[in-house]
Amino acid sequence: MGTSTHNPGQKGSTPLVPSWLEEPEQDNINENDLSNSEIPPEGDSERFRIPRGEFTRYINSGGKSGGLGRKSISNYVRNTLGGSVNATHRMGAARNSSAKLLNVAGLFASGGAAAVEKYLSIENLSEKSANDAFIEITDFICPDGGPQDEGIARTAYISAIEETPEIAEIKFKDLKANQIMVIIERTMTNAIFNRITNDIGNKIILLPENRAESTVLIKQTKDFVKGAVSDAIANLNIEIGNIRQTDSLRISDQVYKMAFDIMASAGEEE
């Protein structure tokens, strides 16, 4: 399903934003500026314990205690990470990948496939199927690298393409800009889902007794994240044709931040 890498999970003593995390090329979010956030160089070794325990109990319920899963994510955002600004900063390479996707969407909306070809210096992208075209630009959107953070971003993007079969065979030049926004929304959803499961929900694959139960848990959790991302995009009233390259990271950060705020608020009510 293109979900997160499976390991014992993030160590609590690891800094919230480790030194190997890719720093975005621009960092100009205005409100609650990420560059002004106080992120401790080292973390409390116990900081993941409570949300991990809650998420594990949610997994052991087989999905019946969905409120516990949402509560654990809220606790993870509010207490473990210290709020939505830090949670957004922790997305690391995914911030840049999302910004680059927004650049592509903005170029496509204003100048069509030809503008994207020129910007990326790729010939004949227009005549490729949407699926092949999005695969073609993978290395631009999310360069392949060693750190887990880059793997999360790349996996999120590839999974989004796989999850959008309804546009796979449409020629890239015939796409609508809002169809590219579907890829963006699913990429951001997958990136947050992968980040959460790597930090507190690594056992979502390991604990369930069968694959069907694991699939239900993944769908429930991803639907919760997807709803928050969709609401964030809608609330921000993003107009694709007005996206400028200098604004893309700010917009990406705003979506991530608002999505984390929505999840924290919804889970707190459980």
C-alpha positions, -999 to +999 in steps of 0.1 A: +000+000+000+030+022+000+028+029+037+056+038+061+089+020+066+087-004+096+112-001+124+110+000+162+099+036+160+114+070+167+135+072+199+123+097+224+157+112+229+161+120+192+156+157+186+121+166+173+138+178+141+170+157+138+200+172+121+197+150+091+162+163+084+162+183+051+157+220+056+135+236+030+150+261+006+125+287+016+110+292+050+087+322+048+055+312+065+041+344+080+017+336+108+033+314+135+065+314+115+082+280+117+116+297+120+105+313+153+094+280+168+114+267+198+125+232+191+146+215+217+179+200+205+172+169+225+139+153+234+124+138+265+131+101+263+095+094+274+077+118+251+064+092+227+053+068+255+017+080+261+006+085+225+023+052+215+004+034+243-029+049+232-023+040+196-013+005+205-045+000+225-064+013+194-046-012+172-054-040+197-091-030+195-090-040+158-103-005+150-133-006+173-119+021+195-115+047+167-117+075+192-086+062+210-067+063+178-078+099+172-070+109+208-035+094+205-028+115+173-041+146+191-019+139+221+011+133+197+006+167+180-003+188+211+020+173+238+047+152+221+055+176+194+044+208+212+018+219+187+011+222+149+041+245+142+066+220+154+046+191+138+048+209+105+086+215+109+090+178+116+076+170+082+110+179+068+115+168+032+078+164+027+074+202+030+097+207+000+080+179-020+046+194-014+058+228-024+073+215-056+040+197-064+022+230-058+046+247-082+037+221-109+000+226-103+004+264-105+024+262-137-001+238-153-031+259-143-015+290-159+003+276-189-007+240-194+016+210-198+040+230-221+048+253-191+056+223-169+078+208-197+097+241-200+101+245-162+114+209-157+133+207-190+115+175-199+104+169-235+072+150-246+057+151-211+025+163-226+018+131-246+025+107-218-003+093-196-008+111-163+006+081-145+038+080-166+042+118-164+039+119-126+064+090-124+087+108-148+089+138-125+094+118-093+131+128-089+122+165-091+093+162-066+112+141-041+148+132-047+158+098-037+181+098-007+192+078+023+175+095+053+142+080+064+127+114+061+133+115+024+119+080+021+087+091+038+082+119+013+090+098-017+068+069-006+039+094+000+041+107-035+044+073-052+015+060-032-006+090-042-001+081-078-010+045-072-042+056-053-054+078-082-062+052-110-091+074-122-067+097-140-039+073-148-046+069-185-055+105-192-029+123-213-009+147-191-018+176-214-055+168-210-056+169-172-075+195-153-055+215-127-079+202-099-069+167-108-033+175-100-046+189-067-059+154-060-024+141-062-012+169-039-039+162-013-032+125-013+006+131-012+003+153+019-022+129+035+003+100+030+032+120+042+014+129+075+002+093+079+037+079+073+052+104+098+026+095+125+029+057+120+067+059+121+066+079+153+038+063+173+020+037+152+047+014+138+028-017+151-002-010+129+012-037+106+029-059+132+002-064+158-031-072+140-037-110+136-045-108+099-040-085+070-077-075+067-076-061+102-044-042+095-061-028+063-091-015+083-068+002+109-047+018+081-079+030+063-094+045+095-063+064+104-056+076+069-093+087+065-089+108+097-057+124+083-073+128+048-103+146+062-080+171+080-059+178+049-090+182+027-106+206+053-073+226+055-071+230+017-108+240+015-105+264+045-074+281+030-093+286-003-062+278-024-065+290-060-042+269-081-038+294-109-025+320-084+002+299-069+036+315-074+069+297-069+078+320-041+046+312-023+045+274-026+064+265+006+043+290+026+011+275+012+024+239+018+033+248+054-001+264+060-019+233+048+002+210+070-002+233+100-039+236+097-043+199+092-024+192+124-045+218+142-077+201+129-065+166+140-054+179+174-087+196+180-108+166+168-089+141+188-090+162+220-127+159+220-126+121+222 
